[in-house]
């Protein structure tokens, strides 16, 4: 396999393929794709602020790539996938999909694909990236052939979230094309099958399956076809609005306000230390591990950083997305458990990179505040492994909070297994960190059994030592 082939990240569109070449995102087009994209790039929709930036590239720059034409796309800082989003982000991606479909319709174009895999997030803002999904419509065609895909990948997963509490990481991780009505019909009891919304999206399609075949529906005039399509897209918008996710509660929501062990002055001290660490690090790309509802993620973003905030709890990730979206903060919340990070998926495991594959040396500051004791106790991850992984992810700095086994929260999660952690002392923590990092500064947080450290990665330990 050549280096160019190894960089191919998309091959499903018949019009062309996406190629990642170093830091550049290219799209090599065949004659059909080049002609279609050339027409679309002349529309107002192609300049929509939440459509990926696209510029033509001279073929002579890449003589080894066979193509009719080539374009380069703006690079989204950290790609994410629908199975890493809280339901709120899936909803926002659906809104953007319909907004662009309606806009394109007014200029004689149709949206042939309606998948959340066409969306990336720039911070909290969705961006549509598949420009080849737009094609010139037959003016008399009154059918939106992508409706079924939109229902399977947006509407039904959001319905499953509302009715069964299933989050996108549980419905889209193994089903790229979403949920089938028949699947959800089996999950439902008799009464639920007749509920508004469920009846329309699940029961009726299930009962009609095998009886109705959709083909190209020709209207009497272009105006009539556009009217029918516009009505269908607006109906989809109403269906989507009825499935808008409500704020969820979990054991970790409202933690900082109501459940934290920090007093006001203690939390202020921790915040001040973190803010100074961000200044020392000159942090521009930050990973916040165990971000909860994102207090420190938003703090970093307010200081000019682009932040990826991960937490295994979809409820807190959703709450953080709401805040970041409202504040227009450059924070990307993802439902990712660092103990079980998202694997590579797709054909040959090459279509969608693993979380760690995207994250390695991608950040100049990694924050692990009040999280490593959960990884040590709940996941039984050895301390040296945590330090090795942190050193692999950060290019420069790590901001880490050490929680002693004498801390009340540590005791709560240990559940009587204190003997297992008798060797976990502050000296042992500092020794483990010293293998991969140099200490920049540290401080005890008030009178708590907690210390916060700013570390800088050692340059002589770039490879794993165990």
ZAMARGU-4260 file (C-alpha; in steps of 0.2 Angstrom, whole numbers, plus 5000, padded with zeros to 4 digits):
<rodrens>
0) 5000/5000/5000 | 5007/5017/4995 | 5008/5032/5007 | 4994/5040/4997 | 4983/5025/4998
5) 4987/5023/5017 | 4980/5041/5020 | 4963/5039/5011 | 4950/5042/5024 | 4934/5041/5013
10) 4929/5030/4999 | 4910/5028/5000 | 4906/5043/4989 | 4906/5039/4970 | 4912/5056/4966
15) 4929/5056/4974 | 4939/5052/4990 | 4946/5061/5004 | 4965/5060/5007 | 4974/5066/5022
20) 4992/5072/5017 | 5001/5078/5032 | 4992/5092/5039 | 4981/5095/5023 | 4964/5088/5019
25) 4962/5085/5001 | 4948/5078/4990 | 4952/5070/4974 | 4938/5070/4961 | 4933/5060/4947
30) 4925/5068/4931 | 4907/5066/4938 | 4912/5073/4955 | 4922/5087/4948 | 4907/5093/4937
35) 4895/5091/4951 | 4906/5101/4964 | 4910/5114/4951 | 4891/5118/4950 | 4888/5118/4968
40) 4903/5129/4972 | 4894/5143/4962 | 4879/5143/4974 | 4876/5154/4990 | 4874/5138/5000
45) 4892/5133/4997 | 4897/5149/5006 | 4886/5145/5021 | 4897/5149/5037 | 4894/5131/5044
50) 4899/5122/5028 | 4917/5117/5027 | 4929/5129/5018 | 4934/5122/5001 | 4947/5129/4988
55) 4953/5122/4972 | 4971/5114/4971 | 4982/5113/4956 | 4984/5094/4951 | 5002/5098/4947
60) 5005/5099/4966 | 5001/5080/4968 | 5006/5072/4951 | 5006/5055/4959 | 4987/5056/4963
65) 4975/5052/4948 | 4961/5064/4948 | 4950/5074/4937 | 4951/5089/4949 | 4956/5092/4967
70) 4951/5103/4981 | 4957/5106/4998 | 4946/5108/5014 | 4948/5118/5029 | 4955/5107/5043
75) 4944/5105/5058 | 4956/5104/5073 | 4949/5088/5081 | 4938/5077/5071 | 4925/5068/5081
80) 4911/5055/5077 | 4893/5053/5081 | 4895/5039/5093 | 4906/5051/5104 | 4893/5065/5105
85) 4880/5068/5118 | 4862/5068/5111 | 4863/5087/5111 | 4876/5087/5098 | 4867/5074/5087
90) 4852/5086/5088 | 4863/5101/5083 | 4870/5091/5068 | 4852/5086/5063 | 4847/5105/5063
95) 4862/5109/5052 | 4858/5095/5040 | 4840/5101/5037 | 4845/5120/5036 | 4858/5116/5022
100) 4845/5105/5013 | 4832/5119/5013 | 4845/5132/5008 | 4851/5121/4993 | 4833/5117/4988
105) 4830/5135/4984 | 4845/5135/4972 | 4840/5119/4963 | 4851/5107/4973 | 4847/5092/4983
110) 4855/5084/4998 | 4858/5065/4993 | 4866/5060/5010 | 4859/5064/5027 | 4871/5056/5039
115) 4878/5063/5055 | 4895/5056/5048 | 4894/5071/5036 | 4896/5083/5052 | 4911/5087/5062
120) 4912/5100/5076 | 4923/5115/5077 | 4922/5118/5096 | 4904/5117/5100 | 4898/5122/5082
125) 4893/5109/5070 | 4901/5110/5052 | 4895/5100/5037 | 4910/5093/5028 | 4904/5082/5014
130) 4902/5094/4999 | 4899/5080/4987 | 4882/5077/4996 | 4875/5091/4986 | 4869/5088/4968
135) 4859/5096/4955 | 4841/5091/4956 | 4829/5085/4943 | 4817/5100/4944 | 4802/5088/4943
140) 4808/5076/4957 | 4797/5078/4972 | 4806/5064/4983 | 4819/5067/4996 | 4828/5050/4995
145) 4839/5054/5010 | 4824/5054/5022 | 4826/5036/5027 | 4844/5039/5031 | 4839/5055/5041
150) 4826/5045/5051 | 4838/5031/5055 | 4853/5041/5060 | 4845/5056/5068 | 4827/5054/5072
155) 4827/5036/5078 | 4843/5038/5089 | 4835/5054/5097 | 4819/5044/5100 | 4828/5030/5108
160) 4837/5043/5119 | 4820/5050/5124 | 4811/5034/5126 | 4824/5021/5132 | 4838/5032/5138
165) 4850/5026/5125 | 4864/5038/5121 | 4872/5040/5103 | 4887/5030/5110 | 4876/5015/5112
170) 4865/5017/5096 | 4878/5023/5083 | 4894/5015/5088 | 4890/4998/5079 | 4877/5004/5067
175) 4884/5017/5055 | 4867/5018/5046 | 4858/5020/5062 | 4843/5011/5069 | 4829/5002/5060
180) 4811/5005/5064 | 4809/4986/5066 | 4823/4986/5079 | 4814/4999/5090 | 4797/4991/5087
185) 4804/4975/5096 | 4810/4986/5110 | 4793/4994/5113 | 4778/4987/5123 | 4761/4988/5116
190) 4756/5005/5123 | 4772/5014/5118 | 4769/5008/5100 | 4754/5020/5099 | 4763/5035/5107
195) 4764/5051/5096 | 4780/5052/5088 | 4784/5033/5091 | 4769/5028/5080 | 4774/5039/5066
200) 4793/5035/5066 | 4792/5017/5072 | 4776/5008/5071 | 4769/5014/5055 | 4785/5011/5045
205) 4786/4994/5053 | 4768/4989/5047 | 4771/4996/5030 | 4788/4988/5027 | 4788/4977/5012
210) 4772/4985/5005 | 4777/5001/4999 | 4791/5005/4987 | 4798/5022/4985 | 4804/5028/4968
215) 4806/5044/4959 | 4790/5054/4961 | 4788/5066/4947 | 4778/5082/4950 | 4768/5092/4937
220) 4779/5106/4938 | 4796/5112/4945 | 4786/5123/4957 | 4775/5109/4964 | 4790/5098/4966
225) 4800/5111/4976 | 4784/5114/4986 | 4782/5096/4991 | 4801/5094/4995 | 4800/5110/5006
230) 4785/5103/5015 | 4794/5087/5018 | 4810/5095/5025 | 4800/5107/5036 | 4790/5091/5042
235) 4807/5084/5047 | 4812/5099/5056 | 4796/5098/5066 | 4799/5080/5070 | 4817/5084/5075
240) 4811/5098/5086 | 4799/5087/5096 | 4815/5076/5100 | 4825/5090/5106 | 4835/5082/5121
245) 4831/5088/5138 | 4844/5091/5151 | 4848/5075/5160 | 4853/5071/5178 | 4866/5059/5184
250) 4877/5056/5199 | 4889/5069/5191 | 4878/5083/5186 | 4879/5098/5197 | 4894/5091/5205
255) 4904/5107/5207 | 4889/5117/5214 | 4881/5104/5226 | 4892/5089/5228 | 4910/5095/5228
260) 4921/5093/5244 | 4930/5110/5240 | 4926/5125/5251 | 4924/5141/5242 | 4942/5147/5246
265) 4949/5130/5242 | 4941/5129/5225 | 4947/5147/5221 | 4964/5142/5225 | 4963/5127/5213
270) 4956/5138/5200 | 4970/5151/5202 | 4983/5137/5201 | 4975/5131/5185 | 4974/5148/5177
275) 4992/5151/5181 | 4997/5134/5174 | 4988/5139/5158 | 4998/5155/5157 | 5015/5146/5160
280) 5010/5133/5147 | 5005/5145/5134 | 4991/5132/5131 | 4983/5133/5114 | 4977/5115/5112
285) 4970/5108/5128 | 4963/5091/5133 | 4952/5091/5149 | 4951/5073/5155 | 4936/5069/5166
290) 4929/5087/5162 | 4913/5085/5171 | 4902/5100/5166 | 4917/5109/5160 | 4922/5123/5173
295) 4941/5121/5169 | 4937/5118/5150 | 4928/5135/5149 | 4942/5143/5159 | 4955/5137/5146
300) 4944/5142/5132 | 4942/5160/5140 | 4961/5161/5139 | 4961/5158/5120 | 4964/5139/5120
305) 4955/5126/5109 | 4948/5113/5121 | 4943/5095/5119 | 4934/5090/5135 | 4930/5071/5138
310) 4920/5063/5151 | 4912/5045/5151 | 4895/5053/5157 | 4884/5058/5143 | 4874/5069/5155
315) 4888/5080/5160 | 4895/5081/5142 | 4878/5087/5136 | 4877/5100/5150 | 4895/5106/5144
320) 4889/5107/5126 | 4874/5118/5131 | 4886/5130/5140 | 4899/5130/5127 | 4886/5133/5113
325) 4878/5147/5123 | 4894/5156/5126 | 4902/5152/5109 | 4917/5144/5118 | 4929/5134/5109
330) 4926/5118/5118 | 4922/5101/5110 | 4913/5090/5123 | 4914/5071/5119 | 4908/5056/5128
335) 4924/5046/5129 | 4931/5035/5143 | 4950/5036/5144 | 4950/5019/5152 | 4941/5012/5136
340) 4944/5025/5123 | 4935/5025/5106 | 4943/5012/5095 | 4947/5014/5076 | 4931/5008/5066
345) 4925/5006/5048 | 4933/4997/5034 | 4950/4989/5039 | 4948/5000/5055 | 4954/5015/5044
350) 4939/5025/5041 | 4937/5033/5058 | 4953/5035/5069 | 4953/5029/5087 | 4952/5043/5100
355) 4970/5040/5105 | 4976/5040/5087 | 4969/5057/5085 | 4975/5063/5102 | 4993/5058/5103
360) 5004/5073/5105 | 4989/5083/5099 | 4989/5095/5115 | 5001/5106/5123 | 4992/5104/5140
365) 4983/5089/5146 | 4972/5092/5162 | 4968/5078/5174 | 4959/5086/5188 | 4951/5075/5202
370) 4951/5061/5190 | 4966/5049/5192 | 4960/5042/5208 | 4945/5036/5199 | 4956/5028/5185
375) 4967/5020/5199 | 4952/5013/5209 | 4938/5010/5198 | 4948/5004/5183 | 4963/4997/5192
380) 4975/5006/5180 | 4993/5006/5186 | 4999/5023/5191 | 5014/5022/5179 | 5003/5017/5165
385) 4993/5033/5168 | 5009/5043/5167 | 5015/5035/5151 | 4998/5038/5142 | 4998/5056/5148
390) 5016/5058/5141 | 5010/5051/5125 | 4995/5063/5123 | 5003/5080/5128 | 5017/5088/5118
395) 5022/5099/5133 | 5013/5101/5149 | 5001/5091/5161 | 4991/5098/5175 | 4987/5084/5187
400) 4978/5083/5204 | 4984/5070/5216 | 4971/5064/5228 | 4977/5054/5243 | 4969/5038/5250
405) 4965/5048/5265 | 4954/5060/5255 | 4935/5057/5259 | 4931/5055/5241 | 4945/5042/5238
410) 4938/5032/5254 | 4921/5033/5247 | 4925/5025/5230 | 4937/5012/5238 | 4923/5003/5247
415) 4933/4995/5260 | 4948/4990/5249 | 4960/5002/5257 | 4973/4989/5259 | 4975/4988/5240
420) 4981/5006/5240 | 4993/5006/5255 | 5008/5010/5243 | 4999/5025/5235 | 5008/5039/5244
425) 5012/5057/5238 | 5030/5051/5236 | 5025/5036/5226 | 5015/5048/5215 | 5029/5060/5212
430) 5041/5046/5208 | 5029/5039/5195 | 5027/5056/5187 | 5046/5059/5188 | 5049/5045/5175
435) 5040/5055/5162 | 5039/5073/5168 | 5048/5087/5177 | 5039/5096/5190 | 5036/5114/5186
440) 5026/5119/5202 | 5014/5111/5215 | 5003/5116/5229 | 4992/5108/5242 | 4974/5113/5240
445) 4969/5121/5257 | 4969/5108/5271 | 4963/5094/5259 | 4972/5078/5256 | 4974/5084/5238
450) 4989/5092/5229 | 4989/5100/5211 | 5005/5099/5200 | 5010/5107/5184 | 5022/5095/5175
455) 5032/5097/5159 | 5036/5082/5148 | 5054/5075/5148 | 5062/5076/5131 | 5073/5060/5135
460) 5058/5048/5138 | 5047/5049/5122 | 5045/5030/5121 | 5037/5019/5133 | 5048/5012/5147
465) 5038/4997/5153
</rodrens>
